[in-house]
């Protein structure tokens, strides 16, 4: 038994892995003496092979999904007074001797979710697994701005009270993605630790991933989470974070920049967010500017409030008009001087094309200029705020 952090329960969700679960359970008991197996309605009498081992077994009368098994384990751990659960799959892919990495991470940040990052630098890893992991990692970054190396890993540690406090809807495979996204929204840190991985030969692999149905569920989940991520409605926090609460508006630029600087955002990060907002704001993507800015800012972990705020500088008519003029000049060698039903109405598609050309030419210049101004102002304000703090101190 590990002594650094004894207050956790090791959990093995089980569904039709009778051939491998006993070996996994024995290895788990070698490194920790508190082990729970949740048999999720197995039809191969998998739990029976555990007879004689000193561990707990809970059973679902029918298969409800891995997410439901984890929820059962969380409920049991809370009832028994454990602060964390460490999940490890029953298929033998993960090595319980990697547990010390999780113990250290839990001790360093007790409210974080810790995910094992599998070593994929070996030829036995299926191409589908590589693609699935990268695809899932991408969507986590889009939806939360957070990065993890292996969002599909089945070896992870959950703080019991934190995860029990999340409003989770998925009960099956998609649970493992939903819990990460909603935890990140709730201010919970996501950590990863390096772990080993074993992939048996193709003929020996047992997977309960249902190609069409589980991919369909994941598609629906990612659609729902992405739409929620761009909705301008605050997420309920379980852990305090540095998100901006003050109102930010271009009508009060100095006050807005000062408020943003109090949220642990550097002048460079604010400048980059401002550049993204202005560049996208200049593009002719009608009725989609805000959604696009939120997605891009989230992916690059930029301040969304700053990006949306600076995009307001590109509201019609000034910036779109300038872009159209630049685009018209690049196409025709002269500026558009006639504003009429003919030029703006019947020739609307031409103006839209010129707006695109002009925005791709003028947009980077405007974005660079705004970024420079934001950086200089923010840098000056940060120095002034630092001097004021030293005087008060």
HELIX and SHEET records of a PDB file:
HELIX    1   1 UNK A   21  UNK A   31  1                                  11    
HELIX    2   2 UNK A   46  UNK A   50  5                                   5    
HELIX    3   3 UNK A   66  UNK A   80  1                                  15    
HELIX    4   4 UNK A   96  UNK A   98  5                                   3    
HELIX    5   5 UNK A   99  UNK A  108  1                                  10    
HELIX    6   6 UNK A  127  UNK A  144  1                                  18    
HELIX    7   7 UNK A  160  UNK A  164  1                                   5    
HELIX    8   8 UNK A  175  UNK A  185  1                                  11    
HELIX    9   9 UNK A  202  UNK A  204  5                                   3    
HELIX   10  10 UNK A  211  UNK A  229  1                                  19    
HELIX   11  11 UNK A  250  UNK A  252  5                                   3    
HELIX   12  12 UNK A  253  UNK A  261  1                                   9    
HELIX   13  13 UNK A  267  UNK A  282  1                                  16    
HELIX   14  14 UNK A  289  UNK A  299  1                                  11    
HELIX   15  15 UNK A  304  UNK A  311  1                                   8    
HELIX   16  16 UNK A  312  UNK A  314  5                                   3    
HELIX   17  17 UNK A  318  UNK A  332  1                                  15    
HELIX   18  18 UNK A  341  UNK A  341  1                                   1    
HELIX   19  19 UNK A  342  UNK A  346  3                                   5    
HELIX   20  20 UNK A  348  UNK A  392  1                                  45    
SHEET    1   A 7 UNK A  56  UNK A  60  0                                        
SHEET    2   A 7 UNK A  35  UNK A  40  1                                        
SHEET    3   A 7 UNK A   8  UNK A  14  1                                        
SHEET    4   A 7 UNK A  84  UNK A  87  1                                        
SHEET    5   A 7 UNK A 156  UNK A 159 -1                                        
SHEET    6   A 7 UNK A 113  UNK A 118 -1                                        
SHEET    7   A 7 UNK A 190  UNK A 195  1                                        
END                                                                             
